[in-house]
Amino acid sequence: MFRTLTVLLVTLALIPDEGPISSASASGVLIVAGGGSLPEELRPRALKMAGGTDAKILIVPWASARENAGSATQQAWQKSGATQVSVISEDTSEARDAIEQADLIWLVGGNQSRLMDAFRQRDLIEVIQKSHSTGTIIAGTSAGAAVLSRFMMTGKAELKSLTPDSTELVEGLGLWPQVIVDQHFLARQRWARLFMAVASHPDQIGVGIDEQTAVIVDPDGSWQVIGRGPVVVIDGRKPKTESSAKETTADFRVHLIGSGERWKTTPLTSSVRDH
């Protein structure tokens, strides 16, 4: 697949948090958490973006094998001040109605393949996509974050070597275009699998989000890191020319985006970091 690997490491920069995002920007927002403990500010900011404490929060626990995953997550949101929190029904018709009525949908962690299978079996993928396009905030942690990509990691990957085609990718919800999400990124040392995911799909950008960290993605594609940080961006895009079309070299730019920083991806190899 390739003979050489070139990596350019860009220095980490930290700036103060820019403050809460206004509810006016909530249409099409994603909240993508890396798993483990959530940033303290995540739920309060999510509630504000969704419309306040009376916003309709829908919990989807289907990624988890724990029987109480839905009720436990429901209680956590209620403790954060949410007054209208429900767990999605197993009934397809009721689930569809709940998705269409929700202001914010929270995808619980667990196994992303299990979650996608549950959506697929109930024919709910297009419902989720349509709801997001019309303003529903879609948020998730761990497996609930992984499904937001177009190309979703299944978890099958080589973690200790850069082996071509070793990271298995399947179709996800596709709500975050041009991005492959990886979660628990630094805690579980998942550099190799994200490098290989990007190498196999060089038109995509790899975004590795660690525990106690999340990103809030605005409708214009820009996003801000909240929590501990940093977030790792692996960008292997480059303009295709006649001479480079058959090249077997993978060139990556690696960026570390600190807490409070905002990032916007632009076409090809250009990206903008706001300070």
C-alpha positions in Angstrom: 0.0 0.0 0.0 2.8 2.4 0.9 6.5 2.3 1.3 7.3 5.2 3.5 5.5 7.1 6.2 6.1 10.8 6.9 4.6 12.6 9.9 4.7 16.3 10.7 3.9 17.0 14.3 2.4 20.4 15.0 2.9 21.9 18.4 0.1 21.9 21.0 -1.4 25.3 21.7 -3.7 26.1 24.6 -6.0 29.1 24.9 -8.8 29.9 27.4 -12.3 28.5 26.8 -14.3 30.7 24.6 -17.4 30.4 26.7 -20.8 28.7 26.1 -22.0 28.3 22.5 -25.3 30.2 22.0 -28.5 28.3 21.4 -28.9 30.1 18.1 -26.1 28.0 16.6 -27.6 24.7 17.7 -29.1 23.5 14.4 -27.1 20.5 13.2 -24.8 20.5 16.1 -22.9 17.3 17.1 -21.4 16.7 20.6 -18.7 14.0 20.4 -17.2 12.7 23.6 -14.2 10.4 23.9 -15.6 8.0 26.5 -14.8 7.5 30.2 -15.7 10.4 32.5 -17.4 13.2 30.7 -16.1 16.8 30.9 -18.0 18.6 33.7 -19.3 21.3 31.4 -20.6 18.9 28.7 -24.2 18.3 30.0 -24.8 22.0 31.1 -23.6 23.3 27.7 -25.6 20.6 25.8 -28.8 21.5 27.7 -28.3 25.2 26.9 -27.8 24.5 23.2 -30.9 22.2 23.2 -33.1 24.9 24.6 -32.7 24.7 28.4 -33.7 22.4 31.2 -37.1 21.7 29.5 -35.5 20.4 26.3 -36.5 16.9 25.3 -33.6 14.6 25.9 -33.8 11.1 24.4 -31.4 8.4 25.7 -30.4 5.6 23.2 -28.6 2.8 25.2 -28.6 0.2 22.5 -24.8 0.1 22.2 -24.5 -1.1 25.8 -25.0 -4.7 27.1 -25.9 -3.3 30.6 -29.6 -3.6 31.4 -29.6 -0.4 33.4 -27.6 1.7 30.9 -30.6 3.6 29.8 -32.0 4.4 33.3 -28.5 5.2 34.7 -27.9 7.7 31.9 -31.4 9.1 32.3 -30.7 9.8 36.0 -27.3 11.5 35.2 -29.0 13.9 32.8 -31.8 14.6 35.4 -29.1 15.4 38.0 -27.7 17.9 35.5 -31.0 19.7 35.5 -32.9 18.2 32.6 -36.6 17.8 33.3 -37.8 15.9 30.2 -35.5 12.9 29.8 -36.7 9.6 28.3 -35.2 6.3 27.2 -36.0 5.2 23.7 -38.6 2.5 23.3 -37.8 -0.9 21.8 -41.0 -0.5 19.7 -40.0 0.9 16.2 -42.9 3.2 15.8 -42.6 4.7 19.2 -38.8 5.0 18.8 -39.3 6.9 15.5 -41.7 9.3 17.1 -39.4 10.0 20.0 -36.5 10.7 17.6 -38.6 13.1 15.6 -39.7 15.0 18.8 -36.3 15.1 20.6 -34.2 18.2 21.0 -31.1 16.2 21.9 -30.4 12.5 21.3 -27.7 11.0 23.6 -26.0 7.8 22.3 -24.7 5.7 25.2 -21.3 4.0 24.9 -20.7 0.3 24.5 -20.3 -1.5 21.1 -20.7 0.7 18.0 -21.6 -2.3 15.8 -24.3 -3.3 18.2 -25.7 0.3 18.0 -25.7 0.5 14.2 -27.3 -3.0 14.0 -30.1 -1.8 16.3 -30.7 1.3 14.2 -30.6 -0.7 11.0 -32.9 -3.4 12.2 -35.5 -0.8 13.1 -34.9 1.3 9.9 -34.1 4.4 12.0 -30.9 5.6 10.3 -32.6 8.0 7.9 -34.8 9.2 10.7 -31.7 10.1 12.8 -30.1 11.8 9.8 -33.2 13.8 9.0 -33.7 14.9 12.6 -30.1 16.1 12.8 -30.4 18.0 9.5 -33.5 19.8 10.9 -31.9 20.9 14.2 -31.8 18.0 16.6 -28.5 17.8 18.5 -26.9 14.4 18.2 -24.5 13.6 21.0 -22.7 10.5 22.1 -19.8 9.1 24.0 -17.4 6.2 23.2 -19.3 3.9 20.8 -21.9 6.6 20.6 -19.2 8.9 19.2 -17.8 6.3 16.8 -21.1 5.9 14.9 -21.2 9.6 13.9 -18.6 9.0 11.2 -19.3 8.0 7.7 -16.6 5.4 8.0 -17.0 3.8 11.4 -14.3 1.8 13.3 -15.6 -1.6 14.4 -12.8 -2.0 17.0 -11.0 -4.7 14.9 -7.5 -3.2 14.3 -3.8 -3.6 14.9 -2.7 -1.4 17.8 1.0 -2.1 17.9 2.2 -1.7 14.3 1.4 0.2 11.2 0.0 -2.6 9.1 -1.8 -1.6 5.9 -5.6 -2.2 5.8 -5.5 -3.5 9.4 -8.2 -1.2 10.7 -11.7 -2.4 9.9 -14.2 0.3 8.9 -17.9 0.0 8.1 -20.7 2.4 7.4 -21.7 4.7 10.2 -24.4 7.4 10.5 -22.4 9.8 8.4 -23.3 12.9 10.4 -19.7 14.2 10.6 -18.6 14.3 6.9 -14.9 13.8 6.1 -14.0 12.7 9.6 -13.2 9.3 11.1 -13.7 9.4 14.9 -11.7 7.4 17.3 -12.4 7.4 21.0 -10.5 6.6 24.3 -7.7 7.7 22.0 -4.7 8.4 24.3 -5.9 6.2 27.2 -5.9 3.1 25.0 -3.1 4.1 22.7 -5.0 4.0 19.5 -2.6 5.9 17.3 -1.8 3.0 14.9 -5.4 2.2 14.1 -6.3 5.8 13.3 -3.2 6.3 11.2 -4.2 3.2 9.2 -7.8 4.3 8.9 -6.7 7.6 7.4 -4.2 5.8 5.2 -6.9 3.7 3.7 -9.2 6.7 3.3 -6.9 9.6 2.6 -9.9 11.9 1.8 -10.9 11.6 5.4 -9.4 13.3 8.5 -8.9 11.2 11.7 -10.0 12.8 14.9 -8.8 11.0 18.1 -10.7 12.1 21.2 -9.5 11.0 24.6 -11.5 10.4 27.8 -12.7 13.4 29.8 -12.6 15.3 26.5 -15.2 16.1 23.8 -15.7 18.3 20.8 -18.7 20.4 19.9 -19.2 20.5 16.1 -21.1 23.5 14.7 -23.1 23.4 11.4 -20.4 25.1 9.5 -18.0 22.2 10.3 -15.9 24.1 12.8 -15.5 22.5 16.2 -14.3 23.3 19.7 -12.5 21.1 22.2 -14.0 21.0 25.8 -12.7 19.2 28.8 -9.2 17.9 29.4 -7.9 17.7 25.8 -6.0 17.6 23.6 -7.7 16.2 20.6 -5.5 14.6 17.9 -6.1 15.4 14.2 -4.5 13.2 11.6 -4.7 14.7 8.1 -3.4 12.8 5.2 -5.1 14.8 2.4 -3.1 16.3 -0.4 -4.0 17.5 -3.9 -4.1 14.7 -6.5 -1.9 15.2 -9.5 -1.0 13.0 -12.5 2.4 12.4 -11.0 1.2 11.7 -7.5 -1.8 9.6 -8.4 0.2 6.3 -8.3 2.4 7.3 -5.3 2.6 4.8 -2.5 3.8 7.3 0.2 1.5 8.3 3.0 2.1 11.8 4.3 0.4 12.8 7.5 0.1 16.1 9.3 -0.6 15.6 13.0 -2.2 18.4 15.0 -2.9 18.6 18.8 -5.9 20.8 19.5 -6.0 22.0 23.1 -9.0 22.6 25.3 -10.8 25.8 24.3 -9.3 25.8 20.8 -11.5 25.9 17.8 -10.7 24.1 14.5 -12.1 24.4 11.0 -11.3 22.0 8.2 -11.0 23.5 4.8 -10.6 21.8 1.4 -7.6 19.6 0.7 -4.6 20.2 3.0 -5.6 23.6 4.5 -7.0 23.8 8.0 -7.6 26.8 10.2 -6.9 27.0 14.0 -8.6 30.0 15.7 -6.8 31.5 18.7 
